[in-house]
């Protein structure tokens, strides 16, 4: 499900934004949940409480916490999320450049420009979603690039991601759930407790899988033959 926050102090404009966004995603058969806010303060409170969204539609000129302040807070908490500004003053675009705002829509051209912006955003969202695994970390969502994932181990009720940087990240999921969510052919369930990114495997040494920087991941003897076959098939596709 795509989660969208819409914020505008003008109730009529807020309804129009909800209507246009809702109609666009329904027409494209995308499951979406839109949460309206009539004040920047309320949206900011929810962000601080751990609410997470995939896209923000923000009015810039609002009393109290305006769109520029919200964009800064959003960028700090969710740097990869999409923000579309709805404004009557495009000169704000220069000031907000550092917040990586996705698009600026003039209020006078809302019906014409917003659907096109939503389509461009969703194409990019789908592309990025197919290349990242998202996990909830404290009060924000973190995106783990597939290319940075070496392997994932089962530890109790958690799946623990081991990354190229040497750090780990955990999610309360079974390995089977993670495998189904990733859905990428270069991940292989090498063992009941081990999910391997084939793209990062450098070789095999007996019952150990060789990873970059000399790291070795042990799997059960019964799983070695099946894993070697999967690895060879993967390598053949790369030639």
C-alpha positions in Angstrom: 0.0 0.0 0.0 1.1 3.5 -0.9 0.8 6.0 2.0 0.4 9.6 1.2 0.2 12.7 3.5 -1.6 15.8 2.1 -1.2 19.1 4.0 -2.9 22.4 3.2 -4.6 24.9 5.5 -7.3 25.6 2.9 -10.0 23.0 3.4 -11.2 23.2 -0.2 -7.8 22.8 -1.6 -7.1 19.9 0.7 -10.2 18.2 -0.6 -9.2 18.8 -4.2 -5.7 17.3 -3.6 -7.2 14.2 -1.9 -9.7 13.9 -4.8 -7.1 14.2 -7.6 -4.6 11.9 -5.9 -7.2 9.3 -5.0 -8.7 9.3 -8.5 -5.3 8.9 -10.1 -4.2 5.9 -8.0 -7.6 4.2 -8.2 -7.5 4.5 -12.0 -4.0 2.9 -12.0 -5.2 0.1 -9.6 -2.8 1.2 -6.9 -3.8 0.5 -3.3 -3.4 3.9 -1.5 -4.1 5.5 1.8 -4.3 9.2 1.9 -4.2 11.1 5.3 -5.2 14.8 5.2 -3.7 17.5 7.5 -5.0 21.0 7.7 -2.0 22.2 9.7 1.8 21.6 9.4 2.0 21.2 13.2 -0.3 18.1 13.2 1.7 16.5 10.4 5.0 17.3 12.2 3.6 15.7 15.4 2.7 12.5 13.6 6.2 12.4 12.0 7.8 12.8 15.4 5.5 10.0 16.7 6.8 7.6 14.0 4.3 8.0 11.2 5.8 7.1 7.8 4.7 8.0 4.3 5.8 7.4 0.8 4.7 10.7 -0.6 3.9 14.2 0.8 1.8 16.8 -1.0 2.5 20.0 0.8 1.2 23.6 0.5 4.2 25.9 1.0 2.3 29.0 2.3 0.7 27.9 5.6 0.4 29.7 9.0 2.6 28.2 11.7 4.7 25.4 10.4 4.8 26.0 6.7 5.8 23.7 3.8 9.4 24.7 3.8 9.8 23.8 7.5 8.0 20.5 6.9 10.2 19.7 3.9 13.3 20.1 6.1 12.0 17.8 8.8 10.9 15.3 6.2 14.3 15.4 4.5 16.0 14.8 7.8 13.8 11.9 8.9 13.0 10.3 5.5 15.6 11.5 3.0 14.4 9.1 0.2 10.7 10.0 0.4 8.9 12.0 -2.3 7.7 15.6 -1.7 5.5 17.5 -4.1 5.0 21.2 -3.3 1.7 22.8 -4.2 2.3 26.5 -4.4 1.3 29.9 -6.0 4.9 31.1 -5.8 7.5 29.0 -7.7 10.3 31.2 -6.5 10.3 28.9 -3.4 11.8 26.2 -5.7 15.2 27.7 -5.4 15.1 27.9 -1.6 13.9 24.3 -1.3 16.4 22.8 -3.7 18.5 21.3 -0.8 15.5 19.3 0.3 15.4 17.3 -2.9 11.7 18.2 -3.6 10.3 16.0 -6.4 8.1 18.5 -8.1 6.5 21.9 -7.8 2.9 22.3 -8.9 1.3 25.7 -9.4 -2.1 25.9 -7.8 -3.5 27.4 -10.9 -2.5 24.3 -12.9 -3.4 21.7 -10.4 -5.8 19.6 -12.5 -3.3 19.5 -15.4 0.0 19.1 -13.6 -0.6 17.0 -10.5 -1.7 13.8 -12.3 1.5 13.9 -14.5 3.6 14.5 -11.4 2.0 11.6 -9.6 2.6 9.3 -12.6 6.3 10.3 -12.7 6.6 9.8 -9.0 5.0 6.3 -9.1 7.2 5.2 -11.9 10.3 6.2 -9.9 8.8 4.7 -6.7 8.2 1.3 -8.4 11.8 1.3 -9.8 13.3 2.2 -6.4 11.1 -0.3 -4.6 12.4 -3.1 -6.8 16.0 -2.2 -5.9 15.6 -1.7 -2.1 14.3 -3.5 0.9 12.6 -1.2 3.4 12.7 -1.7 7.1 11.4 0.3 10.0 14.2 1.7 12.2 13.0 3.5 15.3 10.9 6.3 14.0 11.8 6.2 10.3 11.9 3.9 7.4 15.4 2.8 6.1 16.0 1.6 2.5 18.6 -1.1 2.2 19.9 -1.3 -1.4 19.9 -4.9 -2.6 23.5 -4.5 -3.9 24.6 -3.7 -0.3 23.1 -6.8 1.2 25.6 -9.7 1.6 23.3 -12.2 3.4 20.4 -12.4 5.9 20.4 -14.6 8.9 17.6 -15.9 11.1 18.1 -14.9 14.7 15.0 -15.8 16.8 12.0 -13.9 15.5 14.2 -11.5 13.5 15.9 -11.5 10.1 19.3 -9.8 10.4 20.7 -8.1 7.3 24.5 -8.2 7.0 25.6 -5.3 4.8 28.8 -4.4 2.8 29.6 -1.6 5.3 30.0 -4.2 8.1 26.9 -3.1 10.0 23.7 -5.0 10.5 20.0 -4.2 10.4 17.1 -6.2 11.8 13.5 -6.7 10.9 10.8 -8.8 12.7 10.2 -11.2 9.8 10.8 -14.8 9.0 13.4 -15.5 6.3 10.6 -16.9 4.1 8.7 -13.6 4.4 11.7 -11.6 3.6 12.5 -13.9 0.6 9.0 -13.5 -0.7 9.1 -9.7 -0.2 12.4 -9.3 -2.0 11.4 -11.5 -4.9 14.7 -11.2 -6.6 16.3 -14.0 -8.5 19.7 -13.2 -7.2 18.7 -14.0 -3.6 18.9 -17.7 -2.7 17.6 -19.4 0.5 20.8 -21.3 1.0 19.7 -22.8 4.3 16.6 -22.5 6.5 18.5 -19.9 8.5 20.4 -18.2 5.7 19.4 -16.1 2.7 22.3 -15.2 0.4 22.7 -12.5 -2.2 24.3 -14.4 -5.1 25.5 -11.2 -6.7 28.0 -10.8 -3.8 29.3 -14.4 -3.7 32.9 -14.8 -4.8 33.1 -18.6 -4.4 32.7 -21.7 -2.3 35.1 -23.4 0.1 33.6 -26.7 1.3 30.5 -25.8 3.3 31.4 -22.1 3.4 30.2 -19.4 1.1 32.9 -16.8 0.3 31.9 -13.1 0.4 33.8 -9.9 -0.3 36.7 -9.0 2.0 37.3 -12.7 2.8 34.1 -13.1 4.9 32.8 -16.7 5.0 29.2 -17.8 5.7 28.7 -21.4 6.8 25.7 -23.4 5.7 24.6 -26.9 6.5 26.1 -29.8 4.6 22.7 -30.9 3.2 22.3 -27.5 1.6 25.7 -27.2 -0.2 24.8 -29.1 -3.4 21.6 -27.2 -4.0 23.3 -23.9 -3.3 26.2 -24.6 -5.7 23.7 -25.4 -8.4 21.8 -22.1 -7.8 25.1 -20.2 -7.8 26.3 -21.8 -11.1 22.9 -21.0 -12.7 23.2 -17.4 -11.6 26.8 -17.1 -12.9 25.8 -18.6 -16.2 23.2 -15.9 -16.7 25.8 -13.2 -16.1 28.0 -14.4 -19.0 
